[in-house]
Amino acid sequence: MASDKQSTIDHSSPRRSSGAGGSGRQSAPRVKYGLKRETEGQSSLVKDNPLLLPLNKEKTIYDGFITVQERDFRLRILLPPDRQVKQARLHCCWQLKHLLHGYEHIVKQRQQQSPDLVTFILELKTVLEVGLKSRHECRSIPPPQYYAQLISEMETLGWGKLLFIDTEFRTLRLKAEDSSRRQHILNIKLKSKHPVEAPECSADLPVPLAMTWTPQSTLEQLHSQFLLLLESLTEFWDVLDEIDSKTWILEPEKPSRSDTMRRIAIGNNTSIKVEVDPRHPKMLPECCLLGAEHVVTPLRNKLNANMHLWNPDSSVLHNLRDVLEIEFPSPATHEKSSFSVECGICYSYRLEDAIPDQVCNDPRCGQPFTRPWLRALPSSRQSFNIVFGECPYCSK
């Protein structure tokens, strides 16, 4: 906020001084009068001003507190010898620095427009009042009962389940384990009126996280609800874990516990997308075959003809093998590089979130392309899921 010719605001903490009654907060004792304004050689008291006192007889160094909404913020103001406010420097405590973040240009503007120090301090107080109202993190700290309640609940739940807690004791991460020993994390953001107000909860899940909460609820009960939800999804994750371990997954590159889709490699430039229902994971999933038509058409015919053979008592992977009458390539039999073929236009396997999923239908070519590139070609047009046009690789 400063240059060589302009005033500056220094957000470092005010230095302790013994020039006004000791060190620390005692350097600016609270008195019943405020900053003095000097006009035409006379001094007049200005009411309702911050508690600032000059530390030297030249009255170029002021130290004390500015009070906004019953909160005190420490600051020190350094004036040049001519006591021009435009050239003043402000040293702020870290709380004041945090509150003024994003308002520096306004403070500088008010400083340049203020005819004297008292006016500028009143302008600064106005800016701080706006900042306190707009910044949620600058709220007052909870009462001691809040912390006592939280510690009591954590002792009941068990500190071993706590992965993280922030310095304000508002955000927690609790760990949980399902019956298949998969690790999960429950993110909890407590409100200032905990436990009267329901906390905000989130987790990496394929279904909405709906938690029941009353003013009598505890973190232990919240954790228990989370465990029950995890158990209801165990079969879903078992299905996907088997697919992940026994096939080559093209998408998503790094599956999360909330992902319900898998794109499984079948062969060179051929794959199948399956969308598993978290609530009915062993039922026939939504399937989409991707690849050249001369390869995909026979597989699609088998899928339609054998759909009635789907057995909900068997695993999804076993059913897919039977219905499609194929063996999926696996990490034990193939390298993933065999299926990671680059786009014939950009020579990249991944374009942001897209990978080559369009293939030239000419059996002699079969070059894969990323859909956004094909759509950008002047000669191409798209109908439903198919892009029509001249192959930029073989010109067919």
KAQUITA-V383250 format. One record per backbone hydrogen bond with DSSP energy under -1.0 kcal/mol. CO is the residue of the C=O (numbers start at 1). NH is the residue of the N-H. If there is no record, write none. Layout:
BEGIN
<<CO/NH> <CO/NH>>
END
This chain:
BEGIN
<<10/92> <23/26> <24/27> <25/28> <37/44> <39/42> <42/39> <44/37> <50/52> <51/65> <53/63> <56/59> <60/79> <61/55> <62/77> <63/53> <64/75> <65/51> <66/73> <68/71> <71/68> <73/66> <74/93> <75/64> <76/91> <77/62> <78/89> <80/83> <84/87> <85/88> <88/8> <89/78> <90/10> <91/76> <93/97> <94/98> <95/99> <96/100> <100/103> <103/107> <104/108> <105/109> <106/110> <107/111> <108/112> <109/113> <110/114> <116/120> <117/121> <118/122> <119/123> <120/124> <121/125> <122/126> <123/127> <124/128> <125/129> <126/130> <127/131> <128/132> <129/133> <130/134> <131/135> <135/138> <143/146> <144/148> <145/149> <146/150> <147/151> <148/152> <149/153> <150/154> <151/155> <152/156> <153/157> <154/158> <158/161> <159/162> <161/175> <164/173> <166/169> <170/190> <171/166> <172/188> <173/163> <173/164> <174/186> <176/184> <178/181> <182/178> <184/176> <186/174> <187/202> <188/172> <189/200> <191/194> <193/196> <200/189> <202/187> <203/205> <208/210> <214/217> <218/222> <219/223> <220/224> <221/225> <222/226> <223/227> <224/228> <225/229> <226/230> <227/231> <228/232> <233/237> <234/238> <235/239> <236/240> <237/241> <238/242> <239/243> <240/244> <241/245> <242/246> <243/247> <248/265> <251/263> <256/259> <260/276> <262/274> <263/250> <264/272> <267/270> <270/266> <270/267> <271/290> <272/264> <273/288> <274/262> <275/286> <280/283> <286/275> <288/273> <290/271> <292/295> <292/296> <293/297> <296/300> <297/301> <298/302> <299/303> <300/304> <301/305> <302/306> <306/309> <307/310> <311/314> <315/319> <316/320> <317/321> <318/322> <319/323> <320/324> <321/325> <321/326> <330/333> <330/334> <335/338> <336/339> <336/340> <339/341> <343/347> <348/343> <351/354> <354/351> <358/369> <362/365> <362/366> <367/360> <368/344> <369/357> <369/358> <370/374> <371/375> <372/376> <374/377> <377/380> <381/388> <383/386> <386/383> <388/381> <391/395>>
END
